[in-house]
């Protein structure tokens, strides 16, 4: 049982993609209470949190994507989205979603990682 990310692909710099991530009902029975995040991992780099949305729909972004990416959610569909505009080659990575919670001063993901979706941006 995993979080299913989809919508990735290959685009040229400046293009757009919209990622979706469906949460399995068996785990996220009350999806609306979870804070959710989009992560990405580029080859040879650590996984990083790039966008998050709270249960109250407040959002936050890493500096690298701020102003270009928009995170949203549909609680009735148990789905979180990531609209990515003005894509750059450095956005190339596998993108994952997960629930997150604050542990100490760090947003920490759950154990329920899915397979992610590949985003490739060419120059």
N, C-alpha and C positions, 0 to 999 in steps of 0.2 A: 504494500500500500504506500503510494508515494504522491508527492505533489507533482503534477504534470504541467511542465512549461512547454509552450509552443509558440510558433510565430517567427522564429528566427529565419535567417537566410543570408544571401549575399547581396550587398548593395554597394553602389559607388558612394564616395564621400559626398556629403550633402543630402543624402537620401534619408528615408524614414522607414521605420518598422514599428509594428505594434505587437508586443509580446502579451501572451495570456498565461495564466497559471490557475489551474483548477485544484481546489483542495478536496481530498477524499472525505466523504461524509463520515466514514467510519472513525476518523480521527478528529476532524474539525466539525463536530456535530453542531456547535454553536459558533460558527465562523465569525460572527460579528464581534465577538469579544476579543479576538486576537489582533495584535499588532502584526503587520506583515511587511516583509522587505524583499527587495530584489537585490541579488548579489551577482557578481560576475568574477570569472577567473580566466585570466589570460595565460597562455603557455609560459611556464617558468615563474609565475607570480602567485602570490597568495590570493585567496578568495577575498573580495572586498564588498562591503555593503554600499550600494550606490543610491538607493532610494528606499524610503520607508513610509508607511501610512498607518496611522493609529486606528484604534477602534472608533474613535470620534472623528476620523477623516482628516486629522491634521497630517501634514506631509513634511518631509525633510529630504535633502539631497546632498550627496557629496559635491565638493567644489568642482570636480571634473565633469559633472553632468548637469549641474544647476543651470537652468535657463533653456536647456535642450530636451530634457527628459521630464515626463509627467507620469506619476503613479496615481492609480485610481483603483477603486474596488466596487464590486457589486455583491453585496452580502446575500441576496436572494439566490444568486448563482454560485456562491462560494468561490468567487473568482477575483483575482487581482490582475491588473493590467500595467503595462509599462509602454507608454508612447515615447518613441525615440525619434527625435528630429535632428537635423543638421549633423548627421553621423560623421564621425571621424575615424580614420584608420586605427587610432588608439582605442576605440571602443570595441575592437575585435576581441571576442571572448566567448566563453560559454556562460550563459545567463541562467540563473536559478532563482526560484522564489522559496521563501520559507517563513514560518511564523518567527517572531523575535520577541525577546523580553529583556529588560534591563537587568543585568547582573553586575552589581557594583556600579561601575561607570561605563560598562560596555554593553552594546546591544548584542545579545547572544541568540543564535538560531537554535531551533529545535533539532532533534535527531532525524527528522523526516525529510531528507533530501531526495529530490527526484533526479532524473537524468539530465536535466537542463536542456537548453536549446542554443545552438551555435549561431552566433552573429559574426559575419565577416564583412568588413568594410574595406573596399579597395580605393586606392588613391587615383 
